[in-house]
Amino acid sequence: MKFKILIFILINMYCFKTFSQYISDLECLIIIDDNIIPDIREVYLRNASGEDIKLDYKTGRLKLAEKTKNEFCQISQEITLSINYLRSCPDNEQLIYHIKLDSKLLCQDYLVLRIYNFDLYKKGFYTKKGFGYEYESPLKSELLPKTYNKKILNRCRGNTPHR
């Protein structure tokens, strides 16, 4: 009987160790319109060859396979992070964001991604997507898109536009 229990314990330890080697966590916070979003439906990652990889996102943590993470860390390439989100206010509206990032961002300690919908500011920002985003990581930070209407930009900063 002791032998069976010992075998059972060894098998469970091996399975747990093997499983833990294949999953990697990235501290990732996704903020949409200044709200931390706990209920994102799906998160996908598309690599340069067009392959879609489904990721598991829980608030503050993005899980991906260790093998996938290692591939992205070795070669810097452009990846697309696709986020499927259901916005409940004012109406139930499904929003899908496709965000182009550098694959090296997945190798960092953390990633903070802020997404802004431009429903109210369609004439103030140059974007066909209808949204902009910014991200922060130890590697770099970036803000997209840039404003093209200087009057709106100056009004937001509290300055009066020059005429």
C-alpha positions in Angstrom: 0.0 0.0 0.0 2.8 2.4 0.9 4.4 1.7 -2.5 1.2 2.6 -4.4 0.9 5.9 -2.4 4.6 6.7 -3.2 4.1 6.0 -6.9 0.9 8.2 -6.9 2.8 11.1 -5.2 5.8 10.8 -7.6 3.5 10.8 -10.6 1.6 13.9 -9.4 4.9 15.7 -8.6 6.2 15.0 -12.1 2.9 16.1 -13.7 2.9 19.3 -11.7 6.5 20.1 -12.5 6.0 19.3 -16.2 2.9 21.5 -16.4 4.5 24.4 -14.6 7.4 24.4 -17.1 5.0 24.9 -20.0 3.1 27.9 -18.6 4.5 31.3 -18.3 2.9 34.3 -16.6 3.3 37.9 -17.7 2.1 40.6 -15.3 -0.3 42.3 -17.7 -3.0 44.9 -17.0 -5.5 45.9 -19.7 -7.3 49.2 -19.1 -10.1 50.3 -21.4 -11.4 53.9 -21.1 -9.7 54.3 -17.7 -11.4 51.1 -16.3 -9.6 48.0 -15.4 -11.4 45.2 -17.3 -11.9 41.9 -15.4 -14.1 40.2 -18.0 -12.3 40.2 -21.4 -13.8 37.4 -23.5 -10.9 36.3 -25.6 -7.3 37.3 -26.1 -5.3 36.1 -29.1 -1.8 36.6 -30.3 -1.0 36.5 -34.0 2.7 36.0 -34.9 4.5 37.1 -38.0 3.6 33.9 -39.9 -0.2 34.5 -39.3 -0.6 31.8 -36.7 -3.2 32.6 -33.9 -2.4 31.6 -30.4 -5.1 31.8 -27.7 -4.0 33.3 -24.4 -5.6 33.0 -21.0 -6.1 36.4 -19.4 -7.2 36.9 -15.8 -7.0 40.4 -14.4 -3.4 41.3 -14.0 -2.0 38.1 -15.5 -1.6 36.9 -19.1 -0.7 33.2 -19.5 1.1 31.8 -22.5 3.1 28.7 -23.2 6.8 28.8 -22.2 7.8 27.6 -25.7 5.8 30.4 -27.4 7.3 33.0 -25.0 10.9 31.7 -25.8 10.2 32.0 -29.5 9.1 35.6 -29.2 12.0 36.5 -26.9 14.7 35.2 -29.3 13.6 37.1 -32.4 12.1 40.5 -32.3 9.0 40.6 -34.6 5.8 42.4 -34.9 2.8 40.6 -33.3 -0.8 41.5 -33.2 -2.7 41.2 -29.9 -6.4 40.8 -30.4 -8.7 41.6 -27.5 -12.5 40.7 -27.6 -14.4 42.8 -25.1 -18.1 43.3 -24.4 -18.8 46.9 -23.3 -22.0 47.0 -21.3 -22.6 50.8 -21.1 -24.4 52.5 -22.7 -25.5 49.5 -24.8 -24.1 45.9 -24.9 -21.5 46.4 -27.7 -18.9 43.9 -28.7 -15.5 45.6 -29.3 -12.5 43.9 -30.9 -9.1 45.5 -30.8 -6.2 44.5 -32.9 -3.0 46.0 -31.4 0.4 45.8 -33.1 3.2 45.3 -30.6 6.9 44.2 -30.6 7.2 40.6 -29.5 10.0 41.5 -27.0 7.3 43.1 -24.8 6.1 39.6 -23.8 9.6 38.9 -22.3 9.4 41.8 -19.9 8.4 41.7 -16.2 5.1 43.6 -16.8 3.0 45.3 -19.5 0.3 47.9 -18.9 -1.9 48.4 -21.9 -4.4 51.3 -22.0 -7.0 51.5 -24.7 -9.1 54.6 -25.5 -12.2 54.6 -27.6 -12.6 57.7 -29.7 -16.3 57.7 -29.9 -16.5 61.4 -28.8 -13.3 62.6 -30.4 -13.5 61.3 -34.0 -12.2 64.5 -35.5 -9.4 65.0 -33.0 -7.3 61.9 -33.7 -6.0 60.4 -36.8 -7.1 56.8 -36.8 -9.3 54.6 -38.9 -9.6 52.1 -36.1 -11.7 54.3 -33.8 -9.4 53.7 -30.8 -5.9 54.5 -29.6 -3.6 52.8 -27.1 -0.6 53.3 -25.1 1.6 50.8 -23.3 4.2 50.8 -20.6 6.9 48.2 -20.0 10.5 48.1 -18.8 11.5 47.8 -22.5 9.7 51.0 -23.8 6.5 53.0 -23.7 4.6 54.4 -26.6 1.4 56.4 -27.3 -0.6 55.8 -30.4 -2.2 57.6 -32.3 -0.9 61.1 -32.5 -3.3 64.0 -32.5 -3.6 65.9 -35.7 -6.0 68.6 -34.6 -3.8 71.2 -32.8 -6.8 73.1 -31.5 -8.1 70.1 -29.6 -4.6 69.2 -28.4 -4.1 72.7 -27.0 -7.5 72.9 -25.4 -6.8 69.6 -23.6 -3.6 71.0 -22.2 -5.3 74.1 -21.0 -3.6 76.4 -23.5 -5.4 78.6 -26.0 -4.6 77.8 -29.6 -2.5 80.3 -31.5 -4.2 82.0 -34.5 
